[in-house]
Amino acid sequence: MDSQTSTPSSEQQLNAIVYGRVQGVGFRFFVLKNAVELGLKGWVRNLSGGMVEVLAEGSAESLQALLTALRRGPEPAYVREVKYHFSAATGSFSEFDIRF
């Protein structure tokens, strides 16, 4: 899942799972803020195993910037690992939001 396959289209999709101390530290709101600033569409949610999942669509440049932010996280978080892959965008999102 840690591959970097790119597509020839201008829009791509990033699916990432973030491991570490990423729940209860404002991580989803951190992702939301960064994604909106980068003009991305999609969602972020907590997973039952203590991870955070991110699905974002947009330009390759913006997705790389989000990936950099995911690796850093907000101040109280500790990111141990980010597993991710890229695929073609589906175009099925109109905004970026937090899923509960």
Secondary structure, 3 states (H helix, E strand, C coil): CCCCCCCCCCEEEEEEEEEEECCCCCHHHHHHHHHHHCCCEEEEEECCCCCEEEEEEEEHHHHHHHHHHHHHCCCCCEEEEEEEEEEECCCCCCCEEEEC
